Structures are given as structure tokens and as C-alpha cells.
Amino acid sequence: MTIELKNAIMKKKIEHTAEAELTEDVLSINCRGCTKAPDFTSPGCMRCIIFHISQHGSAGRIRLRTSKDMELFGPAADTLCELAGFYRSPSFSMNKGNSRACSSCEHSCQKIMEVVWSGFPDPNFESARSRLMSFHQTDSRCNICIQKSYRALDQAELGMRNLKKKISLETARTGGGI
């Protein structure tokens, strides 16, 4: 799958067509065309922000452009950038196998990671593991792919656990606000 095609598919999954640009250390996301009110705490808004970070790169400040701009910076922006790092990790985006059957397989690493991210901000690691456990291989390449998917899942889960600990410590240190 080409990068352009993958980007087009990912953009389609986002409910609106917000445009974004990274200038110096500020990621500006134009939310004016969004049907939802921009809210950093809503899962849909966070998904959109993380998508744009994964496309444009990490930023020290994240600005939602609306009639009244909102900006996120400091540990909160750092946290979203770390989440985008998991989202754009090679294990999430890699195309397993060379055949159409591999790319359309419901147990491919990409499809498994989509299950994980569908529950954002609380990833569905258990649902993804259940899906992998129900797989019955049809090709010798399947075993390698499934093992790589398990490793990617373990890596993402460990990363999320470490990030949650970091957020918990930062929240305790700052008295509730990050």
C-alpha cells in the first residue's frame, strides 16, 4: 500500500477534514470546518490531534484554530506527541505479506492495531489479543505475521503503561493539572 493511499484511508476515518501545518514548534490544526466543538479532552478531538502529529511530527505547542484559538503545550502536548509515536510506529503501519490475502486479513498487524486504537483513549488491548487468539493460520507466513503482531501489541501496551505512569506522576507533582 502506498503512503499516499494509506494517508487517504486514515483521513477518511477522521470524521472531519481538518487541515494542519507544522511551523517551527507549533502544530496548527484548522478546526473551523469540524462539525464538533474543539475539546482537547474528547476522544474524537484527541484522535484527530494524534493523527495530525503522526503526519506532521511532534510539536511543543498544539493550536486548535477556531473562532477562538485554543493551545496546548507543556507536558500535555508532550503526552499527545508520545501517543502519536505509538500510533505511527513501524509495527502499526507495516504492511505484512506480499499478497492481497495478507493485506485484507483481519488478523494483520495493521488491523489488530486498529482494534487497539478504536478504544482510544483507553486502548482495546484485550480485544486485540482475543482476535489474534482466534486466528487459524492458512499459510506458513501467517505464523511470522501473528508473532510480529503479538510483539507490536506487547510493545504498544508497555508504552501505554509507562505513559500512564508518567502522567500519574506528573499529575501528582502538579496537583492535578498537566
C-alpha positions in Angstrom: 0.0 0.0 0.0 1.5 3.3 -0.9 1.9 6.1 1.7 -0.5 8.3 -0.2 -3.2 5.7 -0.3 -2.7 4.9 3.4 -2.9 8.6 4.2 -6.1 8.9 2.2 -7.6 6.0 4.1 -6.6 7.4 7.5 -8.0 10.8 6.6 -11.3 9.2 5.7 -11.5 7.6 9.1 -11.4 11.0 10.8 -14.9 12.5 10.9 -13.9 15.9 9.5 -11.3 17.3 7.2 -9.2 19.4 9.5 -6.0 20.7 7.8 -2.8 21.1 9.8 0.6 22.5 9.4 3.8 22.4 11.5 5.6 25.8 11.7 8.7 25.8 13.9 7.5 24.1 17.1 3.7 24.8 16.7 1.3 22.4 15.1 -1.7 24.4 13.9 -4.9 22.4 13.2 -7.7 24.2 11.4 -10.8 23.1 13.2 -13.2 25.6 11.6 -14.7 23.0 9.3 -15.2 20.5 12.0 -18.7 19.5 13.0 -17.7 19.1 16.6 -16.7 21.8 19.1 -12.9 21.5 19.6 -12.2 20.0 23.0 -8.8 18.6 24.0 -10.4 16.1 26.4 -12.8 14.5 23.9 -11.6 11.2 22.4 -12.5 12.3 18.8 -10.5 15.5 19.1 -7.6 13.7 20.6 -7.7 11.1 17.8 -7.6 14.0 15.3 -4.7 15.7 17.1 -2.7 12.5 17.3 -3.4 11.8 13.6 -2.0 15.2 12.7 1.0 14.8 15.0 1.8 11.5 13.4 1.5 13.1 9.9 3.5 16.3 10.6 5.8 15.4 13.5 6.0 16.3 17.2 5.4 19.9 18.4 5.9 21.8 21.6 2.6 23.6 21.1 -0.6 22.4 19.6 -3.0 25.0 18.4 -6.6 24.3 17.5 -7.7 27.1 15.1 -11.3 28.1 15.6 -13.0 31.4 16.0 -11.2 31.5 19.4 -7.9 29.6 19.1 -7.0 27.1 21.9 -3.5 26.0 22.6 -2.0 23.0 24.4 1.7 23.0 25.5 4.0 21.6 28.1 3.5 18.0 29.5 0.0 17.7 27.9 1.4 18.4 24.4 4.4 16.1 25.1 2.0 13.3 26.1 0.0 13.6 22.9 3.2 13.6 20.9 4.2 10.4 22.7 0.9 8.8 21.9 1.4 9.8 18.2 4.7 8.0 18.4 2.9 4.7 19.2 0.4 5.4 16.5 3.0 6.0 13.8 5.3 3.2 15.0 6.6 0.8 12.3 4.6 -2.1 13.8 1.3 -0.1 13.3 2.0 0.9 9.7 3.9 -2.0 8.3 2.2 -4.0 5.5 2.6 -7.7 6.3 2.9 -10.2 3.5 3.0 -9.6 -0.2 -0.4 -10.9 -1.3 -3.8 -9.5 -1.3 -4.9 -12.1 1.2 -2.3 -10.7 3.7 -3.3 -7.1 3.2 -7.0 -7.9 3.6 -6.5 -10.3 6.5 -8.5 -9.3 9.6 -5.6 -10.6 11.8 -2.8 -8.5 10.1 -0.8 -6.2 12.4 -2.4 -3.1 11.0 -6.0 -4.4 11.6 -5.1 -5.6 15.1 -3.7 -2.2 15.9 -6.8 -0.6 14.5 -8.8 -2.6 17.1 -6.4 -1.3 19.8 -6.9 2.4 18.7 -10.6 2.1 18.3 -11.0 2.3 22.0 -8.9 5.4 22.4 -8.2 7.0 24.9 -8.5 3.6 26.6 -6.9 1.2 24.1 -8.5 -2.2 23.5 -5.5 -4.5 24.1 -7.7 -7.4 25.3 -10.0 -7.3 22.3 -7.0 -7.3 20.0 -5.4 -10.2 21.8 -8.7 -12.1 21.6 -8.8 -11.5 17.9 -5.3 -12.8 17.5 -6.0 -15.9 19.6 -9.0 -16.8 17.4 -6.7 -17.0 14.3 -6.1 -20.2 12.4 -3.2 -19.9 10.0 -3.7 -20.8 6.4 -0.1 -20.1 5.2 3.4 -20.5 6.7 3.8 -16.7 6.5 0.9 -16.3 8.8 2.8 -17.6 11.9 5.5 -15.0 11.4 3.0 -12.2 10.9 1.0 -13.2 14.0 4.1 -13.3 16.2 5.1 -9.8 15.0 1.6 -8.6 15.7 1.8 -10.0 19.3 5.2 -8.2 19.7 3.8 -5.0 18.4 0.8 -5.3 20.8 3.1 -6.0 23.7 5.3 -3.0 22.8 2.3 -0.7 22.5 0.8 -1.9 25.8 4.1 -1.4 27.6 4.4 2.0 26.1 0.9 3.0 27.2 1.5 1.6 30.7 4.7 3.7 31.0 3.0 6.7 29.7 0.1 6.4 32.2 2.7 6.1 35.0 4.4 9.2 33.7 1.1 11.1 33.6 0.2 9.9 37.0 3.5 11.1 38.5 3.2 14.5 36.6 -0.4 14.9 37.8 0.6 14.2 41.4 3.6 16.6 41.1 1.5 19.4 39.7 -1.6 18.9 41.9 -3.9 17.6 39.2 -3.1 19.6 36.0 -0.6 18.6 33.4 
